Amino acid sequence: MGKLEEKKDLLQHISAMEGDAFTFDEQAILKEYEHQNNNKSNLAIKLLSIFGGILAMLAFLGFFLITGIYDSEMGLLIFGIIFIAAAFFLDKAFNRLVTDTFSISLYIIGLVLFGFGLSEMGIHENSILIIIAVMALGSLFITQSYVLSFISIMVFNGCLISLILFNSYYHLIHLYIAGNTVLLTYVFLNEAKIISWHKIASKLYNPIRIGLIFALLAGLMAIGKRYLIPLSPGDFWLSSIIMILAVLFIVHHIIEINNVTALKSKIFIYSISCLILLLTLYAPAISGALIIILLSFLVNYKTGFVIGIVAFIYFVSQYYYDLSFTLLTKSLILIATGILFLAFYIFITKKISAHEKV
């Protein structure tokens, strides 16, 4: 049986269970499914489309530099608006995988030209970043294309980080990380509510989810990689507070879903979780990667799970080479964390074996 037939059977099964009160547009649902299936692409293809768009943008900007069009502020603004509008038109008119790279190129070029135009007019960089951020956020309501929406989310968060860096408000990076952590946790744990809220929300859910993951990783990278932002390692615990609370909330959610009722099991799980989090108190990037792993595991989001594991390995390696702590201290912390993870693994394995015997 093909996947399309499976969808039809599923709809009929739901309709039979819910009764006459349940209504749906079968043709519209199947048409949308066929459209998504015909234009389906994996993450690698989407990333290639984005990189292709960036390369095309660089080539086109080189052409602008050669021709001297960049000398005209109004010309830059007009061309920027035209390219952004053309990107939206292409996406709305065709909405095909083959047009993604072209629309991405036009969108990125348009934003860059518009930003250059504002800069040439003498507008302050803070105002430019705010305008670009608002444009990126507003574009989500115009088009819900996966890649364009993802780029818009990254542009918006990139503008926020740039505002922090350009104004030397480095401690605000903790607020940025906290905000993205809360948003990411909410989006993952409320998938059904968000998708059923509005048609636009259902289309934006996937790009917003992956966009928030990368946005959080960008903030974690800023404090996880030494010397990237001039912050004292002693202040990293500020970001860890929200990370610890988020992890414990997710763990509590997982316990409820798996119907863990035994008091000893709950105490053990919370104790192991707290010990692991305390060991990463001054390495919030590691606990941030754990959040991505736990959330992705909880909703069976394979792409996010892989990204979380890669990020976890990277941030652990960065932590190991951090000169703020002695090699002995870091080694003991990592060994202790590893032992706790192994203990947690053994505990879960025993629970699974016990359930299988039952």
C-alpha positions as CSV (number, residue, x, y, z in Angstrom):
1,M,0.0,0.0,0.0
2,G,1.4,3.4,-1.0
3,K,1.7,6.4,1.4
4,L,-1.2,8.2,-0.3
5,E,-3.5,5.3,0.2
6,E,-2.3,5.1,3.9
7,K,-3.3,8.7,4.3
8,K,-6.7,8.0,2.9
9,D,-7.3,5.1,5.2
10,L,-6.1,7.1,8.2
11,L,-8.6,9.9,7.4
12,Q,-11.4,7.4,7.0
13,H,-10.4,5.7,10.3
14,I,-10.4,9.0,12.1
15,S,-13.7,10.0,10.6
16,A,-15.3,6.6,11.6
17,M,-14.0,7.1,15.2
18,E,-15.1,10.7,15.6
19,G,-18.5,10.3,14.0
20,D,-20.6,12.8,12.1
21,A,-19.3,15.7,14.1
22,F,-15.9,15.3,12.5
23,T,-15.6,17.1,9.1
24,F,-12.6,17.5,6.8
25,D,-11.8,18.4,3.2
26,E,-10.2,15.2,2.0
27,Q,-9.3,16.5,-1.5
28,A,-7.6,19.5,-0.1
29,I,-5.6,17.4,2.4
30,L,-4.5,14.9,-0.2
31,K,-3.6,17.7,-2.6
32,E,-1.4,19.4,0.0
33,Y,0.2,16.1,0.8
34,E,1.0,15.3,-2.8
35,H,2.4,18.8,-3.3
36,Q,4.7,18.4,-0.2
37,N,5.7,14.9,-1.3
38,N,6.6,16.1,-4.8
39,N,8.7,19.0,-3.5
40,K,10.2,17.1,-0.6
41,S,13.9,17.5,0.1
42,N,16.2,16.6,2.9
43,L,18.2,19.0,5.1
44,A,21.3,18.6,2.8
45,I,19.4,19.9,-0.2
46,K,18.0,22.8,1.8
47,L,21.4,23.7,3.0
48,L,22.9,23.5,-0.5
49,S,20.1,25.8,-1.7
50,I,21.0,28.3,1.0
51,F,24.7,28.2,0.3
52,G,23.9,28.5,-3.4
53,G,21.9,31.5,-2.7
54,I,24.7,33.1,-0.7
55,L,27.2,32.4,-3.4
56,A,24.9,33.9,-6.0
57,M,24.5,36.9,-3.7
58,L,28.3,37.4,-3.5
59,A,28.6,37.2,-7.2
60,F,25.9,39.7,-7.8
61,L,27.3,42.1,-5.3
62,G,30.6,41.9,-7.1
63,F,28.8,42.9,-10.2
64,F,27.3,45.9,-8.4
65,L,30.7,47.0,-7.2
66,I,32.2,46.8,-10.7
67,T,29.3,48.7,-12.3
68,G,29.3,51.4,-9.6
69,I,25.6,51.1,-8.9
70,Y,26.5,51.1,-5.2
71,D,27.2,54.8,-5.4
72,S,23.5,55.6,-5.6
73,E,21.7,55.3,-2.3
74,M,18.3,55.4,-3.8
75,G,19.3,52.9,-6.5
76,L,20.4,50.4,-3.8
77,L,17.1,50.9,-1.9
78,I,15.0,50.5,-5.0
79,F,16.9,47.4,-6.2
80,G,16.7,45.9,-2.8
81,I,12.9,46.3,-2.6
82,I,12.5,44.9,-6.1
83,F,14.6,41.8,-5.4
84,I,12.8,41.1,-2.1
85,A,9.4,41.5,-3.9
86,A,10.6,39.3,-6.7
87,A,11.7,36.6,-4.3
88,F,8.2,36.6,-2.7
89,F,6.5,36.6,-6.1
90,L,8.6,33.6,-7.3
91,D,7.8,31.7,-4.1
92,K,4.1,32.4,-4.3
93,A,3.7,31.9,-8.0
94,F,5.7,28.6,-8.4
95,N,6.4,27.2,-4.9
96,R,8.7,24.5,-6.3
97,L,12.0,23.1,-5.0
98,V,13.7,24.1,-8.3
99,T,13.0,27.8,-7.7
100,D,14.2,27.8,-4.1
101,T,17.8,28.7,-4.9
102,F,16.8,31.6,-7.2
103,S,14.3,33.0,-4.7
104,I,16.8,32.6,-1.9
105,S,19.4,34.5,-3.9
106,L,16.9,37.4,-4.7
107,Y,15.8,37.6,-1.0
108,I,19.4,37.7,0.4
109,I,20.5,40.2,-2.3
110,G,17.5,42.3,-1.6
111,L,18.1,42.5,2.1
112,V,21.9,43.3,1.6
113,L,21.2,46.0,-1.0
114,F,18.5,47.5,1.2
115,G,20.8,47.5,4.2
116,F,23.7,49.1,2.1
117,G,21.3,51.7,0.8
118,L,20.2,52.7,4.3
119,S,23.9,52.8,5.4
120,E,24.8,55.1,2.5
121,M,22.0,57.4,3.5
122,G,23.8,57.9,6.9
123,I,21.2,56.0,8.9
124,H,22.6,54.7,12.2
125,E,23.6,51.0,12.2
126,N,21.2,50.3,15.1
127,S,18.3,51.6,13.1
128,I,19.4,49.6,10.1
129,L,19.5,46.4,12.1
130,I,16.1,47.0,13.6
131,I,14.5,47.8,10.2
132,I,16.1,44.6,8.7
133,A,14.9,42.6,11.7
134,V,11.3,43.9,11.3
135,M,11.4,43.1,7.6
136,A,12.6,39.6,8.2
137,L,9.9,39.0,10.8
138,G,7.2,40.6,8.6
139,S,8.2,38.3,5.7
140,L,7.0,35.3,7.7
141,F,3.4,36.6,7.2
142,I,3.9,37.1,3.4
143,T,5.4,33.7,2.5
144,Q,5.6,30.5,4.5
145,S,8.3,28.8,2.3
146,Y,10.5,26.5,4.4
147,V,13.8,27.9,3.3
148,L,12.8,31.6,3.1
149,S,11.1,31.4,6.5
150,F,14.2,29.7,7.9
151,I,16.5,32.5,6.5
152,S,14.1,35.1,7.8
153,I,14.4,33.7,11.3
154,M,18.2,33.5,11.1
155,V,18.3,37.1,9.8
156,F,16.1,38.3,12.7
157,N,18.2,36.6,15.3
158,G,21.4,37.7,13.5
159,C,20.2,41.3,13.8
160,L,19.6,40.8,17.6
161,I,23.1,39.4,18.1
162,S,24.6,42.2,16.0
163,L,22.8,44.8,18.1
164,I,24.4,43.2,21.2
165,L,27.9,43.1,19.8
166,F,27.9,46.6,18.1
167,N,26.7,48.3,21.2
168,S,29.0,46.2,23.5
169,Y,26.0,45.1,25.6
170,Y,27.6,41.7,26.0
171,H,25.7,40.6,29.0
172,L,22.5,40.8,27.0
173,I,23.6,37.6,25.3
174,H,22.3,35.8,28.4
175,L,18.8,37.3,27.8
176,Y,19.0,36.3,24.1
177,I,19.9,32.7,25.1
178,A,17.1,32.6,27.7
179,G,14.5,33.9,25.3
180,N,15.4,31.4,22.6
181,T,15.5,28.6,25.1
182,V,12.0,29.3,26.3
183,L,10.7,29.7,22.8
184,L,12.3,26.5,21.6
185,T,10.9,24.5,24.5
186,Y,7.5,25.9,24.0
187,V,7.5,25.2,20.3
188,F,8.6,21.6,20.8
189,L,6.2,20.8,23.6
190,N,3.2,22.5,22.0
191,E,3.4,21.2,18.4
192,A,-0.3,20.1,18.1
193,K,-1.6,23.3,19.6
194,I,0.5,25.5,17.3
195,I,-0.3,23.5,14.1
196,S,-4.0,23.5,14.8
197,W,-4.1,27.2,15.7
198,H,-3.9,28.7,12.2
199,K,-3.0,27.6,8.7
200,I,-0.1,30.0,8.6
201,A,1.2,28.6,11.9
202,S,1.1,25.1,10.6
203,K,3.2,26.0,7.6
204,L,5.7,28.0,9.6
205,Y,6.1,25.4,12.4
206,N,8.9,23.3,10.8
207,P,11.1,26.3,9.7
208,I,10.5,28.0,13.0
209,R,11.5,24.9,14.9
210,I,14.8,24.4,13.0
211,G,15.4,28.1,12.9
212,L,15.1,28.4,16.7
213,I,17.6,25.5,17.1
214,F,20.2,27.3,15.0
215,A,19.4,30.6,16.7
216,L,20.0,29.1,20.1
217,L,23.2,27.4,18.9
218,A,24.4,30.8,17.6
219,G,24.0,32.3,21.1
220,L,25.6,29.3,22.7
221,M,28.5,29.5,20.2
222,A,29.0,33.1,21.3
223,I,29.7,32.1,24.9
224,G,30.8,28.5,24.2
225,K,33.8,29.5,22.1
226,R,36.4,31.4,24.1
227,Y,37.3,35.0,23.1
228,L,34.3,35.3,20.7
229,I,32.6,37.6,23.2
230,P,34.5,39.3,26.0
231,L,32.7,37.9,28.9
232,S,34.1,36.6,32.2
233,P,33.6,32.8,32.5
234,G,32.4,33.5,36.0
235,D,29.2,35.0,34.6
236,F,28.3,32.0,32.5
237,W,26.1,30.7,35.3
238,L,23.6,33.4,34.3
239,S,22.8,31.5,31.1
240,S,22.9,28.2,33.0
241,I,20.0,29.1,35.2
242,I,17.4,29.1,32.4
243,M,19.1,26.0,30.9
244,I,18.9,24.1,34.2
245,L,15.2,25.0,34.6
246,A,14.4,24.1,31.0
247,V,16.1,20.7,31.3
248,L,14.4,19.8,34.6
249,F,11.0,20.9,33.0
250,I,11.7,18.6,30.0
251,V,12.7,15.7,32.3
252,H,9.5,16.2,34.3
253,H,7.6,16.1,31.0
254,I,9.3,12.9,30.0
255,I,8.6,11.3,33.3
256,E,4.9,12.1,33.0
257,I,4.7,10.8,29.5
258,N,6.4,7.5,30.4
259,N,4.2,7.1,33.5
260,V,7.0,6.9,36.0
261,T,5.2,6.7,39.3
262,A,7.7,5.1,41.6
263,L,9.1,7.6,44.1
264,K,12.6,6.0,44.1
265,S,12.8,6.2,40.3
266,K,11.8,9.9,40.3
267,I,14.3,10.8,43.0
268,F,17.0,8.9,41.1
269,I,16.2,10.6,37.7
270,Y,16.0,14.1,39.2
271,S,19.2,13.6,41.3
272,I,21.2,12.4,38.3
273,S,19.8,15.3,36.2
274,C,20.7,17.9,38.8
275,L,24.2,16.5,39.3
276,I,24.9,16.6,35.6
277,L,23.5,20.2,35.3
278,L,25.6,21.4,38.3
279,L,28.7,20.0,36.7
280,T,28.0,22.1,33.6
281,L,27.1,25.2,35.5
282,Y,29.9,27.2,33.9
283,A,29.4,25.6,30.5
284,P,25.8,26.5,29.5
285,A,26.6,25.6,25.9
286,I,26.7,21.9,27.0
287,S,23.4,22.1,28.8
288,G,21.9,23.9,25.8
289,A,22.9,21.1,23.5
290,L,21.3,18.7,26.0
291,I,18.1,20.6,25.7
292,I,18.1,20.2,22.0
293,I,18.8,16.5,22.3
294,L,16.1,15.9,24.9
295,L,13.4,17.9,23.0
296,S,14.3,16.2,19.7
297,F,14.2,12.8,21.4
298,L,10.9,13.6,23.0
299,V,9.1,14.4,19.7
300,N,11.2,12.0,17.6
301,Y,12.7,14.8,15.5
302,K,15.8,13.1,14.0
303,T,17.3,16.2,12.4
304,G,17.3,18.1,15.6
305,F,18.6,15.0,17.5
306,V,21.6,14.8,15.2
307,I,22.3,18.5,15.4
308,G,22.1,18.3,19.2
309,I,24.6,15.5,19.4
310,V,27.0,17.2,17.1
311,A,26.7,20.4,19.1
312,F,27.2,18.5,22.4
313,I,30.4,17.0,21.1
314,Y,31.6,20.3,19.8
315,F,30.9,22.2,23.0
316,V,32.4,19.5,25.2
317,S,35.6,19.8,23.1
318,Q,35.6,23.6,23.5
319,Y,35.1,23.2,27.2
320,Y,38.0,20.8,27.5
321,Y,40.3,23.3,25.8
322,D,39.1,26.3,27.9
323,L,42.1,27.7,29.8
324,S,39.9,29.2,32.5
325,F,40.1,25.9,34.4
326,T,43.0,23.6,35.1
327,L,43.3,20.4,33.1
328,L,42.8,18.3,36.2
329,T,39.5,20.1,37.1
330,K,38.1,19.7,33.6
331,S,39.1,16.1,33.5
332,L,37.4,15.3,36.8
333,I,34.3,17.2,35.8
334,L,34.1,15.3,32.4
335,I,34.8,12.0,34.1
336,A,32.1,12.6,36.7
337,T,29.6,13.6,34.0
338,G,30.4,10.5,32.0
339,I,29.8,8.3,35.0
340,L,26.5,10.0,35.6
341,F,25.4,9.5,32.0
342,L,26.4,5.8,32.2
343,A,24.4,5.4,35.4
344,F,21.4,7.0,33.8
345,Y,21.8,4.7,30.8
346,I,22.0,1.6,33.0
347,F,18.9,2.8,34.9
348,I,16.9,3.3,31.7
349,T,18.0,0.0,30.2
350,K,16.9,-1.9,33.3
351,K,13.5,-0.2,33.2
352,I,13.1,-1.1,29.5
353,S,14.0,-4.7,30.2
354,A,11.6,-4.9,33.1
355,H,8.7,-3.6,30.9
356,E,9.6,-6.0,28.2
357,K,9.4,-8.9,30.6
358,V,6.0,-7.8,31.7
